[in-house]
Amino acid sequence: MSVETDSLAVRATGSSGDVDETTLDRLEQEIAELDALILAAVRRRSDIARSLAKVEVEAPENASSRFEDLGTDGSALDRMLARLGTQDPQ
C-alpha cells in the first residue's frame, strides 16, 4: 500500500463532485487524531524496544515482518521502527 498526498486538498477519485467542507473538516480532524495516536504508540513502542535491548532477546531467524500486508512499505515501516527502538530518546 502506498499513500500519496497532493497538498491538503482532498478530491473524490472517480467522481464528478468535490467533497463538501464539512466532510473535509471531519476527515482532517480524524487524520489529526489518528496521527496523534500513531505518534504516541510509536513512542511507547520505542521505549519498550529500548528496555528490551538491555536484555538479550533473540528474534526467530525466519521471522517475517509484522507489517507484510502493507507490501514493500510494510518492510520499510518494520525497519524504521527497529531503528527508532535502538536510538536514544531526544
C-alpha positions in Angstrom: 0.0 0.0 0.0 1.3 3.4 -0.9 -0.1 6.7 0.2 0.3 9.9 -1.8 -0.9 13.3 -0.9 -1.2 16.4 -3.1 -1.3 19.3 -0.6 -4.2 19.2 1.9 -6.8 19.2 -0.9 -9.0 16.1 -1.0 -10.6 15.1 -4.2 -13.0 12.2 -4.6 -11.3 9.9 -7.0 -13.6 8.7 -9.8 -16.4 11.0 -9.0 -17.5 14.2 -10.6 -18.1 16.2 -7.4 -15.8 17.6 -4.8 -16.1 16.6 -1.1 -18.0 19.2 0.9 -16.3 21.4 3.5 -17.9 19.6 6.5 -16.7 16.3 5.3 -13.2 17.7 4.7 -13.1 19.2 8.1 -14.2 16.0 9.7 -11.7 13.9 7.8 -8.8 16.2 8.5 -9.7 16.2 12.2 -9.9 12.4 12.2 -6.5 12.2 10.5 -5.0 14.6 13.1 -6.4 12.4 15.9 -5.1 9.2 14.3 -1.7 10.8 13.8 -1.6 11.7 17.5 -2.4 8.1 18.4 0.2 6.7 16.0 2.8 9.0 17.4 2.0 8.0 21.0 2.1 4.3 20.0 5.4 4.6 18.2 7.0 6.5 21.2 5.7 3.8 23.6 6.9 1.0 21.3 10.3 2.6 21.0 10.5 2.9 24.8 9.7 -0.8 25.2 12.2 -1.8 22.5 14.9 0.2 24.2 14.1 -1.6 27.5 14.2 -5.0 25.8 17.6 -4.1 24.2 19.1 -4.0 27.7 18.4 -7.8 27.9 19.3 -10.1 25.2 16.2 -11.2 23.3 16.7 -13.5 20.4 14.5 -13.0 17.4 13.5 -16.0 15.4 15.7 -16.5 12.3 12.8 -16.8 9.9 10.6 -14.1 11.4 8.6 -12.3 8.8 7.6 -8.6 9.1 4.5 -8.0 11.2 3.6 -5.4 8.6 4.0 -7.6 5.4 0.4 -7.0 4.5 1.5 -3.4 3.6 3.8 -4.7 0.9 7.2 -3.0 0.5 6.0 -0.1 2.7 5.5 -2.7 5.5 9.1 -3.8 5.4 10.2 -0.2 5.4 8.0 0.5 8.4 9.4 -2.5 10.2 13.0 -1.3 9.6 12.1 2.3 10.7 10.5 1.0 13.9 13.5 -1.1 14.6 15.9 1.9 14.2 13.7 4.0 16.5 13.9 1.3 19.1 17.7 1.5 19.1 18.1 5.3 19.2 18.4 7.3 22.4 15.2 9.4 23.0 15.6 13.1 22.3 
